[in-house]
Amino acid sequence: MTAVLFDMDGVLVDSEDYWVAFQRDEILPATVPDEDVDLAETSGMNFREIYDYLDEAYGTAIPREEFVQRFDEAAEEIYTERTELLNGLHDLLAELDDCGVPTALVSSSPHDWIGMVLERFDLEGRFDRVISADDIDAASKPAPDVFEHAAAELGVPPGECIVVEDSANGIEAAARAGTTVVAYRIDAHGDIDRSSADEIVDSPTELRDRVRSLTKNQHA
């Protein structure tokens, strides 16, 4: 059986554009004001682990509580007011469901943030599983843990899962889990390393077509 695991930020919704701007212009200057941190270092990571990473690698200028509060406030605005849904997603999910292909939303974001997206875009109940990195006591992306967990939740071996990811850490995590990785190229991430992906797509139409093709090939 084939399953499809979708990342949320940057794939299902175009939130990465806003998160990149927020981190570049607000959170990194406040947290590590004397450092020039490449955003690719933290893309795809759970935001609480971003703080731990920055604190360990560079030292932080604000306390964890303020860091978390700033992210939570930004998340509410980004997810409820700014983001747009991947074009054609509802039709793709319906088609996968009709073909008996289980799906999961797999995100480093906490369930509160995921819930905002599900409610706003009428996606509640459209995935067989909704998984946050907060659900497991394990390392964040680029570690493979969250995708291995998602595959186990769906009862499908990782090698039979297709993962759609946009960030460097997410692509690497999915590859390390042994899944088939479809890298969705978005402007927010620029020229990141996508070499561990099996496929690279550049538009919603291409993304939908590649997922359809891969699921049909694996079912054949």
JOCORJO-V718210 format. One record per residue. RES is the residue in three letters. SS is DSSP state (H for helix, E for strand, - for the rest). NEAR is the number of other C-alpha atoms within 10 Angstrom. Layout:
res=<RES:RES>
ss=<SS:SS>
near=<NEAR:NEAR>
This chain:
res=<MET:THR:ALA:VAL:LEU:PHE:ASP:MET:ASP:GLY:VAL:LEU:VAL:ASP:SER:GLU:ASP:TYR:TRP:VAL:ALA:PHE:GLN:ARG:ASP:GLU:ILE:LEU:PRO:ALA:THR:VAL:PRO:ASP:GLU:ASP:VAL:ASP:LEU:ALA:GLU:THR:SER:GLY:MET:ASN:PHE:ARG:GLU:ILE:TYR:ASP:TYR:LEU:ASP:GLU:ALA:TYR:GLY:THR:ALA:ILE:PRO:ARG:GLU:GLU:PHE:VAL:GLN:ARG:PHE:ASP:GLU:ALA:ALA:GLU:GLU:ILE:TYR:THR:GLU:ARG:THR:GLU:LEU:LEU:ASN:GLY:LEU:HIS:ASP:LEU:LEU:ALA:GLU:LEU:ASP:ASP:CYS:GLY:VAL:PRO:THR:ALA:LEU:VAL:SER:SER:SER:PRO:HIS:ASP:TRP:ILE:GLY:MET:VAL:LEU:GLU:ARG:PHE:ASP:LEU:GLU:GLY:ARG:PHE:ASP:ARG:VAL:ILE:SER:ALA:ASP:ASP:ILE:ASP:ALA:ALA:SER:LYS:PRO:ALA:PRO:ASP:VAL:PHE:GLU:HIS:ALA:ALA:ALA:GLU:LEU:GLY:VAL:PRO:PRO:GLY:GLU:CYS:ILE:VAL:VAL:GLU:ASP:SER:ALA:ASN:GLY:ILE:GLU:ALA:ALA:ALA:ARG:ALA:GLY:THR:THR:VAL:VAL:ALA:TYR:ARG:ILE:ASP:ALA:HIS:GLY:ASP:ILE:ASP:ARG:SER:SER:ALA:ASP:GLU:ILE:VAL:ASP:SER:PRO:THR:GLU:LEU:ARG:ASP:ARG:VAL:ARG:SER:LEU:THR:LYS:ASN:GLN:HIS:ALA>
ss=<-:-:E:E:E:E:-:-:E:-:-:-:E:-:-:H:H:H:H:H:H:H:H:H:H:H:H:H:H:H:H:-:-:-:-:-:-:-:H:H:H:-:-:-:-:-:H:H:H:H:H:H:H:H:H:H:H:-:-:-:-:-:-:H:H:H:H:H:H:H:H:H:H:H:H:H:H:H:H:H:H:H:-:-:E:-:-:-:H:H:H:H:H:H:H:H:H:H:-:-:-:E:E:E:E:E:E:-:-:-:H:H:H:H:H:H:H:H:H:H:-:-:-:-:-:-:-:-:E:E:E:E:H:H:H:-:-:-:-:-:-:-:-:-:H:H:H:H:H:H:H:H:H:H:-:-:-:H:H:H:E:E:E:E:E:-:-:H:H:H:H:H:H:H:H:H:-:-:-:E:E:E:E:E:-:-:H:H:H:-:-:-:-:-:-:-:-:-:E:E:E:-:-:H:H:H:H:H:H:H:H:H:H:H:H:H:H:H:H:->
near=<13:21:27:28:27:22:25:25:26:26:22:20:20:20:20:23:17:20:20:17:12:17:17:16:11:12:18:22:15:15:22:17:15:13:12:11:16:10:13:17:15:21:24:28:24:19:19:18:15:17:22:14:16:18:17:10:10:16:16:20:15:15:11:15:9:11:20:14:11:14:16:16:10:14:22:15:12:22:23:15:10:13:21:16:17:18:14:11:17:14:11:15:19:14:13:18:15:10:12:12:18:21:25:22:21:25:27:26:21:17:16:12:18:21:14:17:24:16:11:15:15:11:15:12:9:16:19:15:17:22:25:21:23:16:13:12:9:13:14:23:26:23:19:22:20:28:30:21:19:25:25:12:15:19:12:17:18:24:15:18:29:25:32:30:31:29:32:24:24:29:31:22:26:31:24:18:24:19:26:22:27:26:26:22:21:18:10:17:18:10:11:12:14:22:13:17:21:15:17:19:18:12:14:16:13:13:22:18:13:16:19:15:12:18:20:14:10:13:12:6>
